[in-house]
């Protein structure tokens, strides 16, 4: 790696004037090795900072206009061999970062390098969200936001060659961090609409949630996504069913067919839902005023089994939804009242109002602690 010898451009050009019968795959491999040992010229130096041992890696990369990437007379796969190898190395370095500070520094130093593609920018965004979550979801610092701006600017150059799966995951990551870029989200929405069939069920559900969470729905995208969901709903995990139903309630459109189809999946997978997801499902049906008593019955049976694991807000949403749809489940209401008394300090004013209204609507006595506070 410390060799300073450089192959003159003329020599490199001569190497690339291949004779018929030359093993091109072996030649590409040799050229790739020359890049690894800093022997390929002209070159651009990328100062990669290793997040593991903080030592500088001197990686030599061919620019797009020169060296290997200019092999226009070769097949695409051969032409991009070296670039893909360097990109994979950068992917791994990004995924190995252990802090937001390390990741932000890496983004700043690498965003101009040829190997920092739109796909790599997507991976960096997803990694940023993961580290942000692990760090307690604290407010992003100015350096983190600057790195975010660089990633978003890179994604604005996305084309049809960019992985739509990674674009979907990046929108989910940005929405999780409560970062909304209208122009970028509009562009990604159009790309997803054109290539919706390429998404996995989890990416489909995640992208629906992401765009709904921005508070700026994209009707064309939501309509296309809902149709795709209908085709693959049986393959959705319980978590994805819940997030999809929630996303549908956050738009100005109505999706009665999707809610009808989802009902059987909720019943079939009721045991797989977490407490938060059970509360979300019935809340979504109530918000849409969509009658599906089999859904409420399945949720009620699961809720009574793990009532002590519900949070205060989840308990409030649960009984509000049942009361709004006029479907009282006496044993559930009694258990919620008991848990509310035990977790009284965790209820917000809005939660307390929901609980009081819910019990009054079904003509049942509200939890004692809330009666005392009246």
N, C-alpha and C positions, 0 to 999 in steps of 0.2 A: 504493500500500500504506500510505501514511502518513495517508490520510484518516481523520478521526475522526468524520465525520458518520454517524449511525446512523438507520436507518429505524425509526420507532416501531412497536411491535407492532401497533397498530390499522391502520396503513398496510399492513403486511405481510399482515395478515388480509384487508384489502380486496383486495389484489393476488391473493390466493388464491381469492377468490370469482369464479371464472371464468365468463364468459358462454358459452353454447353456440357452438361454432365457433371458440373461441380455440385458437391453436396452442400446445398444452401443452408440446411439446418445446422450442419457442423460449422459453416462459416459464421452464421449468426451467433452461435455459441462462443466461437473464438472472439468475435467482436465484443460480445457482452463481457467476456473475461478481461479484454483489454480496457474496457470502461472501468471494471472493478479495480484494476491495478493502475488506474490513472494514466493509461497510455494512449487514450483516444483524444484527438484534437480536431478542430477547436472544441473547447469544453467550457462548461460553466460550473463553478463550485457551489455546492449547497452545504451550508454549515448546519448539519442536523445536530440538534442537542439531544442526547440520549436521556430519556426520563428515568432510566434505571440507575445509571452510574454517573450521569451528568458530564460525560466526557464527549468532546466534539468528534463527530464522525465526518471524515472528509470524503464525501461521496461525489464522484464525477458523473455528470449526466450530459447526454447529448441533447442539444436544443432541437426544437421541432424542425427548424429550417435546415439544420446541418447534421452531419454524421448519420447515424443509423436511421433516424426518423424520416430522412429524405429518400429512402429507398422506394421511390414511387413505382418502380418497375417490379417490385416484389409483391406477393399477396399480403393482404392486410395483417394477417396473423404473424407473418415473418417480420413485416415492417415494424410492428409494435412490440416485438419480443423484449428488447432491452427496456423500453419505457414501462412495460407492464411489470417487469421484474423490479425496477426502481420504485414503481407505485406500490407494489406489494410490500416492499421494505418500509415505505413511509406509512402504509396502513398499520403495520405491526407496531411501529414506533408510537403512533397515535394511540392505539389500543393499549399500549403498555404505560402510558402516562398515568401518574398516581395522584396528580393534583391539578386543579384548574389553572394555577399559575404556570406549571410546566407546559400544559397544553396550549395556553395562550401564547407563551414565548415561542413554542414550536410553530404555531400558525403564523405568527408575525415573520419569523425567519424563512419560512418555506412557501408562503403563498404566491411568490413570484416564480417558483421553480417549475419546470415543465412537468414534473411528476405530480404536482399538486393539482389534480384534475377536479372536476365537479363531483365525481364519485368520492374522491378523498375528502372533499369539503363536507359532503354528507356524513361520512364516517366521523369526521371531527365534531360535527354538530351533535350527533348521537352520543359520542363519548363525552362531550361537554355536559349534556343533560344528565348522563349517568353519574359523573363526578359531582355535579351540582346537587343531585338527589342524595348521594352519599354524604355530602357535606352539610346536610340539614336544610337544604333549599334556601340558603341565605341570599341576600341581595347580591347581584353580580357587581364586581368592582369595575372601575373605569377601564382597566387593562383587559378584563374579560369581555366587556362590551365592545371594546375596539376590535378584539379578535373575532367576536360575533359579527361585527360589521364587515370585516374582510371576508368571512365565510359567506355571508349573504350576498355580497357583491360578486363573489365567484359564482354562486348559484344562479345569479341573474343571467349568466352566460350559458345556462343549461340548454342543451339541444336534445333532439330525439335520440342521440346516442347515449345520453346520461341514463343511468339505471333508474327506472321509475320506482323500483322497490326502495332504493336508497332515498329517493326524493320523498316518498311517502313517510319513511321513517324519520327523515329530517324535519318535516312539518310537524310530526307528532312530538319530536324533541323540543322544537321551538315553542309549541303551544304549551307543553308542560312547564317550560321556563317563563311562560307568559310574555313571550316576545312575538310581536306581530308586525310583519313587513308587507303591507298591502300589495305592492307591485310584485314582490316575489311570490306571495301566495297565489296571486292571480295567474302568474305564469305557470307555477307548479300545478295548479288546478287544471289548466288547459292540457298540460302534458299527461296528467293522470287520466283525464277523460279519454284521451286518444289511445291510451295503453292500459286501460283498466283491467283487462283480462290477465295481465302479467302479475298482478298483486296476489299475494297469499291471503287467506282469510283474515289472518291477524293484521296484516298491513292494510287490508281493506277497512276493517273495523277501526284500526288506529287512525287512519287518515280521515274517516268520517268524524271521529271524535275530535281530531285536531282542528279541522276546519270549523266545526260547530263551536268549539271552545273559544275561538277568536272573537265571537260575537258579531262576525261579519259573514253570514252564510253565503255560499256560492250555489244558487239554485240549480244551475245546469249540472254542476258536479254532484250535488246531493241526489238529484233525480237519477243520474247515471249510476251512482253508487248504490242506491236503493234497489235498482233493478238487478245489479250484480249480486247484491246480498241475497235477494230472493232466490237466485239460482244455486247458491252455495250455503244457505243457512244451516242445513243439516251438519255441515262440517265445522261450524263455528263452536269455539269453546264457550263455556258459560260466561266468562268474563267479557268476551267479545260480543255476545248477545246483549248483555247489560249495557255496554258502552255504546253499541249501535242504537238501542232504543233511546238512550239518553240523548244521543246526537240528533235523532229525528225530532225530539221534542223542542230542540233549541232553534229550529228554523220556523219560517212562516208557512211552510208547506205541510201538508198532511199526508201520511203514508199508511192508510188503513189496511191495505193488503199486506204490507210488511208486518204490521202488528198482528194481523190474523195468523200469518205464517209463523211468527215468532212464538205465539202462544203454545203451540205443541212442543217447541223446543225448550221452552221454560219448564213445562211440566216434565218433560223427559229428563232434563238435566238439573232439576231443582236441587238435588243433593250436592251438586258441584258449585253452587253459588256461595260466595262469602256473605257475611251479614250486610256489608255495604252494598253488594250487588243485589241482594234480595230487596233491600229498601229502594234501590234505584229502579228496579224493574216495576214494582207496583206504583212508585211515584210517576214513572213515565206513562204507564197506562192511565193513571188518574189525570195527569196533565193533559193527555190527549182525549180524555173522556171516552176511552175505548173500552167497551164492555167485553170482559174475558174472565168470567168468574172462575174458570178452571185454573187460571194463572194465580188468582188471589188465594184460592184454596191450597194450591201446591206451595205457595210462598208461606202461607200461614202455618202449614204443617212443619215446614223446615224451621221457621222462625221460633216456634215454641221449643224446639229441641236445643237451640243455642241462644236463647234470649239474653243470657248474661254476657254474651260477647258483643252485643250491639252497643254502639256509642250513643250518646244522648241525641245527637242530630239524626242518627239513623232510626232511633225509636220514634222520634217526632214525625219523620217522613213516613214511617211505616203506618202508624195509626191514622195519620192525616189521609193517606191514600185509601185505606180501608173505609174510613168514614165518608170520604168524598164520593166513593163509588157505592155507598150504602150497602156495604157487605160486612156487617159486624161478625166477629169471630170471638165470642165471649171469653174463651180461655186465653186467647192472645191478648185481649184488652186487660185482663186481670194480671197477666204476667208483665205487661208493659208498665202498668201502674206500680207494681212492686219494684221493678227496676228503676223507674223514674224516681221513686222515693229514695232509693239507694244512691242514685247519681244526680241528685237535684242540683248540686253545685256546677255540674257540667253543662246544664241547659242554658242556651242563650235566651234572650227575650223573645226572639222570633220562634224558637223551638217551644217555649212555654205557651205562646199564643196558639201554635198549631195543636199542641196536646189538649189544651182546654177546649178549643173548637171541636176537635175530633170526638172527645167524650160527650160533649153537649149534643153533637149531631146524632149520636146513636143513643142518647138519653141514658148514659152511664155516668157514674160518679168519677170525676177526674182524680188523679193521684192526690193523696192528702196534702203533700207538701205544696202543691200548686193551689189547692183550695185555701190553705193557710196564708199564702202569699197574696191572695186576691183582696 
